[in-house]
C-alpha cells in the first residue's frame, strides 16, 4: 500500500534498505552466532546520516521525527532485529535528553549522537524493578554540586558499547514514585562500571549488560528536568519510543515472510510448489493482511506524534525551552494509549508471523542455516521490553475505561 511518503522520506527508506541488504544481511548470521556488535554497520549508518534521522538540524540531525526513525528501524529489522537496535536503543537513550534536556544539555550531548560518534542507552530496569519501576533500589544522594549514585541496572541494551546513558535513580526513597529522578551519565565516569553481560535467546548482535554504580559522582548539571520528575520522564519517553519497538517488530515480521515466500516458491511437494497449495495461500493471506494492518496503525500514530513533536522541537530551539514544554503548549493529551497499541499489536504480530513462517517452511525453518529461526528468536523480545505486553494492555484498558467514563459525563 502507498504510504504517501515525501521524496525525502523515500530517500531515507531507500538508503536504509540498501544498508540492510548490502551491509547487514551478509553479517547477520555471524553477528548473531558469535554475539558481535556491528560497529561497521554503525559506521555505514553514520555516513548516511541515519543515526540522527530524528534529531534537529541544529545538532547535526536530518530534522526528521519519530516517523522517519520508524521507517529506518523497520527497514533495518527486515534484515536483522538485533543489529537494528544499534540505532533503536540509541534513540531510546536519547529521547529523555531530546525531550527534557535544557539547551545546554542538548547542545552538549546530541551532536555526537546525531553524527554516530557516540551511542546512547537507557537504564531503568533493576533485578527487582521491571514493570514496577517504582520499586527501584538505586539511589542518588546530593552532595554540594554533585550527586552520588549507587545501585545496579540490568538488561540494558547497548550496554557497554554506549557512551551516553540516561539512567533513573531514587533521590528520595520515602516519596516512592515521586522521588525518582533521571541523570545523564557518561561512560568512564569514576564509579560507573559494567557487570554481567547477558547471553540471550535472540537479538544477540545487541550488547546487553548490567550497569553498576558504586559511589559514582556526577555533576548536578547532569540532572534532567528536576528532582522527582524521573518517572514522568520515563513515561513520556515510552509514549514516544514504543512505536520504535513496533517498527522493529513489524520489520522482523516482514523480513521473515519475505524469506519464507522465496523458499516456498521453489520448494516442491507432490509435484507442485508449496506456495501453490490453497492452505498455504490462505495462511499467507492472513499474515500479509495483518502486516498491512500493523503498518497502517504504526504509521498513523507515528505521523500523529510528529504533528506535535516536530513543531515543538523548532519552538524549543527558538525559545530556549525544553521540547516537552513546547509539546504541552500544543496539546494536553498523552499518546500512551496509541503508543501502547502499536507496540502490542506489532510485537504480537511478529511472534505470530515468525511462528507461522516456521511451520510453512517445514524442517528447514528450524535449522540454523536458514534465517527463519533467527527471526523467531528476535521477535520474542519485542513482546517484553519497553513494557511487557500485559502492561500495554493495562495502559490501553485504563485509557479506554477513562474515555468511557468521560463520555458518560
N, C-alpha and C positions, 0 to 999 in steps of 0.2 A: 504494500500500500504506500502511496505517496505520502511522505511525512511533511511535505511542504517546507523543506529546508531552504534556507537562503544559500546564495552562492558560496558565502564564506563558510557556512556550516557544512556544505557538501565537500568543500576542500578539506576541512578538518576530518570528516569521515573518511575520505579517500586516503589522506595521509596516514591516519590511524590504521586503516585496513592494510595499506602497503607494509607498514611496520609489522603488523600482526602476521601477515603471510610470509614476508621475506626474512624477518628477524626473529620472531617469536616461535613460529612453528618448527623451524629447524632445531631449536634448542630446548623445546618444552619437555621432551621426554627425559633428556639428561638432567635438566634443572630439577625436575620432579624426583627422579630416581636418586640423585645424589644430594638433594637439598641445597642447590646452588642458587645464590641470589643473582638476578640477571642484570649485572651492572652495565653490560654492553647495551642492553635494551634501554636502560635508563638514559644512557648517553644518546641513543637514537631519538628517544622521546624529547630529550632536552634540545637537541639540534633542530628538531621540528617545532619547537616552542609549545609542545603539548603538555609539558609539566605545569605550565602556567596558563593553560587554556581558560581557566575560570577566574583568573585574577586580573585586577585593574591594570591598565597600561602604565600607570604611574610607577608600578613596581616591576615592570618588565613582562607583565602578563599579556595575553591576547585580547583581554577585555570581554571574554565571553561570560557565561554564568553557569549555573548548575546544569542547564540543558546541554551545553557543549561538553561539560565534563561527563555527563551521562552518555553522550554519543561516543566519546573516545573510549570510556571504560567498556562499553558494550562491544565495540569492535575488537579491542584487545582480548576480551574474555572469550570471544569466539575461538581464539587460538589457545588461550590458557588463562584460566581464572586465577591461578596463583601468581603468575607474572603480572597480571593487570593490577594487582594490589600494590605494586611499587608506586603507582600513581594514586590509586584509590585510597590507600591507607595514609599516604602523604596528605591528600585532600582532607581527610577526616581530622588529622592532626593540625591542619592549617585553619580549618573553619573557625575555631574559637578565636584565633588571632584576627582573622579576616572580619569576623562579626563584632567582637568585643574589644579588640585592640585599639588603643588610642593612636593618634597619628604617629607618635614617636615609636611605638611598638610595631606598627605596621611597616614603617619605613626601615626599621632595623632588621626585621625577620622575613618579610615577604619577598624582597628581591631575590635572595639566594634560593628560596623555594621555587619561585617562578622560573628561574633560569635552570633549575635542576641541579644546581651546585650542592644543595642540601635537601635531604628528605626530612619528612616530619612524621611524628607518631602521636597517638592519643592514648592516655593512660588513666583509666578509671576503675577497671576490674581488679578485685583482690580475691584471695583464696576463699574468703567468707562473704564477699560482697560482689555478686554478679548482677542478676536482675534487680536485686535490692541494693542499689548503690549507697543508700543512706547508712548501711551497716559497715562502711569502710572504717578501717583502723588506722590508716596512715595519717600522720598529724603534721601540721605546720605551726611552729611557735615563733611569734615575732620577737626579735631581739634588736632593738635600735633600728637601724636602717636595713636590716636583713630579716629573712625568715629561715628557721632551721627546720629541715624536713626529715622525717623518719617514717619508714614503712616500706611495704613491698606492693608492687603491682604485677599482675600476672596476665598471660595470654596477650601480650602486646604485639600487634602486627607492626612490622618494620623494626621491631626490637632494636638490636644493636647497630643496625645499618643507618638509622636516622641520625640527624644532628640536632634537631629542634623538637622538643617534646612539650605537649600541653597535658599537664598532669593535675589530678584532683586530690586535695588533702582536706582533712578536717582542721579548721583553725579554731573551732570552738565545739568540742565534742558534746558539751551539755546542750547545745542547741539543735543537735541532730541534723536534719536536712538543711536547716538554715545556718548551719555552722560550717558548710563545705565551701571551699574556695579553689580557684584554678590558677596555676602558675605556668609560666613559660620557663623551661629548663633546658640548658644547653649541654650537649654531650661534652664530657671532660670536666664538668664541674666537680670539684673535690667532694667526696661523699656520695656521689652518684655512680653506681656500677650496674653490671648486668649479672643476673643469676642464671637460672636454668634455661637452656634452650629447649623448646618443646619440639618433639618429633610427632608429626601429625598424620592423620589419615589422608588428608588432601591439602590443597594449596601449599605444597611442600617447597615451592620456589619462593615463598614468602617467609621471612625470618620472624619467628615468634619467640619472645623472650620474657623473662621476669625483669622488672626494673627494681633495683634495690637502692634505698636511700638511708644513709647512716650519718646523721648529723650533717646533712647536705645543706650548705649555706648559699642562699640565693638573694639577690638584691630585692628590696621591697618594690622596686620598679618593675619586677617581673610578674607581679600580681595582675591578673586580668580583671577588669571592672573593679570590684571592691570585695572585701571580705564578706562571706556569706552568700555570694552570688554564684557559687560554683555549680550547684545543681541546676540552677536556672540556665547557666551557660551550657551545661551538658544537654539539657532538654532542648534548648533552641538549636544547638548543633545537630542533634539527632533528627529534629524536624526537617532540616535541610539536607542532611547527609544520607538518610536512609534510601532515597532514590538511587544513590550511588551503589548500594548493595543490590538494589533491584536491577540496575543495569548490568552489574556483574553476573547476576543470576540469569537474566534474560540472554546475555551473550553466551553463557555456558549452554543454555538450552538450545540456542540457535546453532552454535558450533557443533554440538553433539548430533543434532538432527541432520545437519549437512553431511557430516561424516557417515552417518548411518545410511542416508539416502544414496550416497555414492557407492557404498558397498552393496546395498540392495539392488541397485541397477545391474550389477554384474554377477552376483551370486545366484546360481540356478539350482532349483529343486523341481523334480518331476517335469523336467523339460521346459521350464519357464523361470524367469527371474522372480525372486521372492517379492520384489516390488509390485509385480503384476497381479498378485493374488488379491482378491477383494478384501479379505480380512486385513491384509497389510494396508491397503488403500484406506480403509475405514479408520484404522489406528492413526495413520499419518494425517488424515483429515482432521481428526480430533486434536492432535498435538499442534499442527500448524495453526489451527483456529485459535487455540489457547495462547500460542505465542503472539499472534497478532493482537489479541485482546490485551495481553500484558503490555505490549509495546504501546498501544493506544492509551492505556491508563498511565503508564510511566511518562510518556512524552507530554501528555496533557498536564500532569501535575508539575513536572519539571518546568515547563513553559510558564505555568501559572506562578510558580515561585519566583521566576526571573522577572516577572512583571513588577515585583516589589524589590527584589534583591539588586538588580542592575541600577535602577534609578537611585536606590539608597546608597549604593557604593559611590556613585557620582556625587551625591549630595554630601556624603561624609568627607570626601576629598575637598569639596568647596568650603564646607562649614567647619572643618576641623573636629568633627564629632565621630562617634562610632557608627558603623554600618547598621547595627541593630537599633540604635536610637532613631536613625532615619527610617528604618523599616516600620517602626511603631507609629511614626507620623503618617505613613501611607496606609496602614491597616492595623486594626487592633486584634484581628483573629490570628490564631496559630494554624500551622499546617500539619499538626500532629496526626489527625485522622487520615488525611490523604497520603501523607508520607508513609504511615504505617500500612496503609492499603497496598501501596506499590511494593514495599518490602515483603509483606505477607504473600501477596498473590504471585509475584515473580519468583520468589525463593521456593515456594511450594511447587510452582510450575517447573522450575529447574530440576527439582528432585523427581517429579513425575516423569518429565521428558527423558531424563537420562536413564531412569529405571526402565521405561518402556523401550527405549532405543536398544538397551542391552538385550532385552527379550526379543526384539525384532531381528537383531543381528545373530542371535543364537550363540553358539560356543565361542566364536571369535570375539564377541563383545566382552567376554570375561577374561580375555588374555591381555597381558601387559603390553604386548606388541601392537595392540590396536587401541586408539585413544578413548574409546567409549568408557572403559572402566575408570580412566582418569577424570573424565568429565563428571561421572557419577560421584566419585570421591570429593571432587572440588565443590560440587553442588551442595552437599550436605551442610557445610558451614554457613551458607547464606541463610539457612533457617535458624541459625543460632546467634551469630554475633550482631552487634549493634541493636541488641534487644531480641531475645528469643521470640519465636512467632506466637507463643502463648501470651507474651507481653504485648505484642502488636494487636492481638485480638482483644486484650483488655482495654487498650487505648481506643480502638475503634468502637467497641461496645459502649464504653463510657461516653464517648463523644456523641454517638447516635442517641443514647439514652438522654443525654443533656439536651440535645436538639429537640427531641420529642417532648420533653418537659417544657421547654421554652415555647413550643408551638401550642401546647395545651394551655399556656398562659398562667 
